[in-house]
């Protein structure tokens, strides 16, 4: 079982419950579960499902059917990113789920388990408020930044919708950018296998790789939790915790990845360590570059391709969030609590990274901007 369950508190104690979850779960990097009360008023639950919890396929088809969605062959995944996503229409996928009819335009044998994964639903339908982020997880630097910097790019955020039949699953993995994640079941049931950070090392195989399916290996010597997530429940997965997820029946869920003050240090460590690996892997090419600045530029380009973020974007993220937090004032206690957490964390992170500013491309204005920002702080 998950170590503890948190039920939404009465609004009269909103600040206390918010602070409790932030300190125990986010800063403490521990999992938790919110009860179905936290999602019961979502349009995604009231408009998309019947009283028995099953999906309203006709409504989903009429409202969103024309949208293009990405699907993968869930039954043939050897690791988290091993299968290419195939674009189909949402209408076609719903028809496939209902009637088991093969998906149109896909040259694959009939009988595969197709899983709709990583659909940027909120970007596709920005005016449709299908759900609201649970208050406890609302301090989200990553999506706040993406919304401001890349408002018109359809795939440039970290909010996803998943829909799959019984038997669809997600292989063993940890989330991108050392992020937190929360996942809410709109309909259906999921079975989670969750491993505290570091426990995955006990599962490394003879080839040096982690298994894609932990249900096929001996877990007796490895600390882990098994949790069955019911409709409406929201599960929080900490930074760096590996997990594997199986749909026990037809399941639709919403998932966000995000970072904030509590996990930005993990992201910085990931970027720094990954950049060092990039430099080691291509160090034999260093002499081919005009100077150190050109070398650093190439390393940052590779880092961005590998992780989806590099030093310039990371520093821009910190400057963006820090400036917003300094300029914004809010009368709500819970906002002021996390605003001060954000400012304190950004100050500390910038002081850690000052030695890395020389590794930025020559034309990047981050060094001067960061030094000026530290003067304001």
C-alpha positions in Angstrom: 0.0 0.0 0.0 0.9 3.7 -0.4 2.4 4.9 2.9 -0.5 7.2 3.6 -3.7 8.6 2.2 -4.7 12.2 2.4 -8.4 13.2 2.2 -9.2 16.8 1.2 -9.6 18.9 4.3 -12.4 21.2 5.2 -11.9 24.6 3.5 -11.6 26.3 6.9 -8.3 24.5 7.3 -7.1 25.0 3.7 -3.8 26.6 4.6 -2.9 24.0 7.2 -3.7 21.1 4.9 -1.9 22.7 2.0 1.2 23.3 4.1 1.0 19.7 5.4 0.9 18.1 2.0 3.6 20.5 0.6 6.0 19.7 3.4 5.3 16.0 3.9 4.8 15.0 0.3 6.6 17.5 -2.0 9.5 18.5 0.2 9.6 15.0 1.8 9.3 13.4 -1.7 6.7 10.9 -0.5 3.7 9.5 -2.4 0.1 10.2 -1.4 -3.4 9.7 -2.7 -6.3 12.2 -2.8 -9.8 10.7 -2.4 -12.4 10.9 -5.2 -13.9 14.0 -3.5 -11.1 16.0 -5.1 -12.4 15.3 -8.6 -16.1 14.7 -8.2 -17.0 18.1 -9.6 -14.8 17.9 -12.7 -16.6 18.1 -16.0 -14.5 15.1 -17.0 -16.3 13.1 -14.4 -19.8 14.6 -14.6 -20.0 14.9 -18.4 -17.8 12.1 -19.6 -19.0 9.2 -17.4 -22.3 7.5 -16.4 -23.3 7.0 -12.8 -21.8 3.5 -12.9 -18.4 5.1 -13.9 -18.4 3.9 -17.5 -17.4 6.3 -20.3 -20.0 8.2 -22.4 -18.5 7.3 -25.8 -21.1 9.1 -27.7 -20.4 12.4 -25.9 -16.7 12.1 -26.2 -17.1 11.3 -29.9 -19.4 14.2 -30.6 -17.3 16.7 -28.7 -13.7 15.7 -29.4 -13.9 13.1 -32.1 -12.2 15.0 -34.9 -9.0 15.5 -32.8 -5.9 13.7 -33.7 -4.4 11.5 -30.9 -1.2 9.5 -30.4 -1.5 5.7 -29.8 1.1 3.0 -29.2 1.1 -0.8 -29.3 0.9 -1.4 -25.6 1.4 -5.1 -25.8 4.8 -4.9 -27.6 6.6 -2.3 -25.4 10.1 -3.4 -24.4 10.8 -0.1 -22.6 9.1 3.2 -21.8 10.0 4.9 -25.1 10.4 1.9 -27.3 7.3 2.2 -29.4 6.7 5.0 -31.9 3.4 6.8 -31.4 1.0 6.5 -34.3 -1.5 9.3 -35.1 -5.2 8.4 -35.5 -8.4 10.3 -35.0 -10.0 10.2 -31.5 -13.3 9.1 -33.2 -11.5 6.1 -34.7 -9.8 5.2 -31.5 -13.1 5.3 -29.6 -14.7 3.1 -32.2 -11.8 0.7 -31.8 -12.3 0.5 -28.0 -16.1 0.0 -28.3 -16.2 -2.5 -31.2 -12.7 -3.9 -31.3 -12.6 -2.9 -34.9 -9.0 -2.4 -36.2 -7.7 1.1 -36.3 -8.0 2.8 -39.7 -4.8 3.4 -41.7 -2.5 1.4 -39.5 -0.6 -1.4 -41.1 -0.4 -3.8 -38.1 -1.9 -7.2 -37.4 -5.3 -7.3 -35.8 -5.4 -8.0 -32.1 -2.8 -5.5 -30.8 -3.6 -3.6 -27.6 -3.6 0.0 -28.6 -3.0 2.6 -25.9 -3.8 6.3 -26.3 -0.9 8.0 -24.5 0.5 11.5 -24.0 -2.3 13.4 -25.6 -1.9 17.1 -24.9 -5.7 17.5 -24.4 -5.6 20.9 -22.7 -3.6 22.4 -25.6 -6.0 20.8 -28.1 -9.1 22.2 -26.3 -7.9 25.2 -24.3 -11.4 26.6 -23.7 -12.8 23.4 -22.3 -12.3 23.1 -18.6 -12.4 19.4 -18.2 -10.7 19.5 -14.9 -8.9 21.7 -12.4 -5.5 21.0 -10.8 -5.8 19.8 -7.2 -4.8 22.7 -5.0 -2.0 20.7 -3.4 -0.2 20.3 -6.7 -0.9 23.8 -8.1 2.6 25.2 -7.7 3.7 24.1 -11.1 6.7 26.0 -12.6 7.0 23.8 -15.7 3.5 24.2 -17.2 3.3 27.9 -16.0 6.5 28.5 -18.0 5.4 26.5 -21.1 2.1 28.4 -21.2 3.8 31.7 -21.2 6.8 30.9 -23.5 5.2 28.5 -25.9 1.4 29.3 -25.9 0.7 28.2 -29.5 2.8 25.1 -29.8 0.4 22.1 -29.5 2.8 19.7 -27.8 4.8 22.1 -25.6 3.5 21.4 -22.2 3.5 18.5 -19.7 -0.2 17.8 -19.3 -1.5 14.5 -20.8 -4.6 12.4 -21.2 -4.4 8.6 -21.3 -7.1 6.2 -22.5 -6.6 2.4 -22.8 -8.4 -0.9 -22.6 -7.9 -3.7 -20.0 -4.4 -5.0 -20.6 -2.8 -1.7 -21.7 0.1 -0.7 -19.6 3.1 1.7 -19.1 6.6 0.1 -18.8 8.8 0.6 -15.7 10.2 4.2 -15.8 10.9 7.4 -13.9 9.3 10.7 -15.0 10.9 13.2 -17.3 13.2 16.0 -15.9 13.1 14.5 -12.4 9.6 15.9 -12.2 6.8 15.1 -9.8 3.6 13.7 -11.4 0.0 13.4 -10.4 -2.5 11.1 -12.1 -6.3 11.2 -11.7 -8.6 8.4 -12.9 -11.6 9.8 -14.6 -12.9 6.3 -15.3 -11.6 2.9 -14.7 -9.0 1.3 -12.4 -5.2 1.2 -12.5 -2.7 -1.0 -10.7 0.6 0.8 -9.8 4.0 -0.7 -8.9 5.9 2.1 -7.2 9.6 2.1 -6.1 11.3 4.6 -3.8 14.2 6.5 -5.5 17.3 4.2 -5.6 15.4 0.9 -5.2 15.3 0.5 -8.9 19.1 -0.1 -8.8 18.4 -3.5 -7.2 16.6 -4.6 -10.4 19.5 -3.9 -12.9 19.9 -6.9 -15.1 23.0 -8.6 -16.4 23.0 -6.3 -19.5 23.1 -3.2 -17.2 19.5 -2.3 -18.1 16.4 -2.1 -15.9 13.5 -4.4 -16.8 10.6 -3.0 -18.7 8.1 -5.2 -16.8 8.7 -5.6 -13.1 6.0 -8.2 -12.8 8.3 -10.6 -14.6 11.2 -10.4 -12.1 11.8 -11.2 -8.4 10.9 -8.2 -6.2 11.4 -9.9 -2.9 14.6 -7.9 -2.1 13.3 -4.6 -3.3 11.2 -2.1 -1.4 8.1 -1.2 -3.4 4.4 -0.5 -3.1 1.5 -1.9 -5.0 -1.6 0.3 -5.2 -4.9 -0.1 -7.0 -6.3 3.3 -8.0 -10.0 3.6 -8.1 -12.2 6.0 -10.2 -11.8 9.6 -9.1 -8.7 9.1 -7.0 -5.5 11.1 -7.6 -2.1 9.6 -7.0 1.1 11.7 -6.4 4.4 10.2 -7.6 7.5 11.8 -6.1 10.6 12.9 -8.1 12.9 10.0 -9.1 10.5 7.2 -8.0 10.3 4.5 -10.7 6.8 3.1 -11.4 4.9 0.8 -13.8 1.1 1.1 -14.4 -1.5 -1.4 -15.7 -5.0 -0.7 -16.7 -7.3 -3.3 -15.1 -10.3 -2.2 -17.3 -11.0 0.5 -19.8 -9.4 3.5 -18.1 -9.3 7.2 -18.9 -6.9 9.3 -16.8 -5.3 12.8 -16.6 -1.7 13.2 -15.8 0.6 16.2 -15.1 4.3 16.3 -14.8 5.7 19.4 -13.0 8.5 20.9 -11.0 8.6 23.5 -8.4 10.8 24.7 -5.5 10.7 21.2 -3.9 12.3 19.4 -6.9 14.2 22.0 -8.8 17.4 20.9 -7.2 16.9 17.4 -8.6 16.4 18.8 -12.1 19.6 20.9 -11.8 21.6 17.8 -10.7 20.1 15.9 -13.7 21.1 18.6 -16.1 24.6 18.9 -14.7 25.3 15.2 -14.7 23.8 14.7 -18.2 26.0 17.5 -19.6 29.1 15.9 -18.1 28.1 12.7 -19.8 27.6 14.5 -23.2 31.1 16.0 -22.9 32.6 12.7 -22.1 30.9 11.0 -25.0 32.0 13.5 -27.6 35.3 14.8 -26.1 37.3 13.4 -29.0 35.5 16.0 -31.2 36.4 19.0 -29.0 39.4 20.0 -31.1 37.2 20.4 -34.2 35.4 23.5 -32.7 36.6 27.1 -33.2 36.7 27.8 -29.4 35.2 26.8 -26.1 32.0 28.8 -26.8 31.3 26.8 -29.9 32.0 23.6 -28.1 29.6 24.5 -25.3 27.0 25.5 -27.8 27.1 22.0 -29.4 27.0 20.3 -26.0 23.9 22.3 -25.0 22.2 21.4 -28.2 22.8 17.7 -27.6 21.6 18.1 -24.0 18.4 19.7 -25.2 17.8 16.9 -27.7 18.4 14.2 -25.0 16.5 15.7 -22.1 14.1 18.3 -23.6 15.9 21.0 -21.6 19.4 22.6 -21.4 21.1 25.2 -19.3 19.8 28.3 -21.1 16.2 27.1 -20.9 16.7 26.1 -17.2 18.0 29.5 -16.3 15.3 31.2 -18.3 12.7 29.1 -16.3 14.2 30.3 -13.0 14.3 33.9 -14.1 10.7 33.7 -15.4 9.3 32.2 -12.2 11.4 34.3 -9.9 10.4 37.5 -11.5 6.7 36.6 -11.4 6.9 35.6 -7.7 8.6 38.9 -6.7 6.2 41.0 -8.6 3.0 39.2 -7.6 1.2 39.6 -4.3 -1.7 37.5 -3.1 -3.8 37.7 0.0 -4.3 34.0 0.4 -2.1 32.4 3.0 -1.4 29.2 1.0 -0.1 31.3 -2.0 2.1 33.5 0.2 3.5 30.3 1.8 4.6 28.8 -1.5 5.6 32.1 -3.0 8.3 32.5 -0.3 9.3 28.8 -0.9 9.8 29.6 -4.6 11.8 32.7 -4.0 14.1 31.0 -1.5 14.6 28.0 -3.7 15.4 30.1 -6.8 17.9 32.2 -4.8 19.6 29.1 -3.6 19.7 27.4 -7.0 21.2 30.4 -8.7 24.0 30.6 -6.1 24.7 27.0 -6.9 24.9 27.4 -10.6 26.9 30.6 -10.8 30.1 28.6 -11.6 28.3 27.1 -14.7 27.4 30.5 -16.3 30.5 30.4 -18.5 29.3 27.3 -20.2 26.4 29.2 -21.8 26.6 30.2 -25.4 28.4 33.6 -25.9 25.2 35.5 -27.0 23.1 34.2 -24.2 22.2 37.0 -21.8 21.6 34.8 -18.8 24.8 35.5 -16.8 24.1 39.3 -16.5 20.3 38.7 -16.0 21.0 36.2 -13.2 23.5 38.4 -11.4 21.0 41.3 -11.6 18.3 39.1 -10.3 20.4 38.0 -7.3 20.9 41.6 -6.5 17.1 42.1 -6.3 16.7 39.0 -4.1 
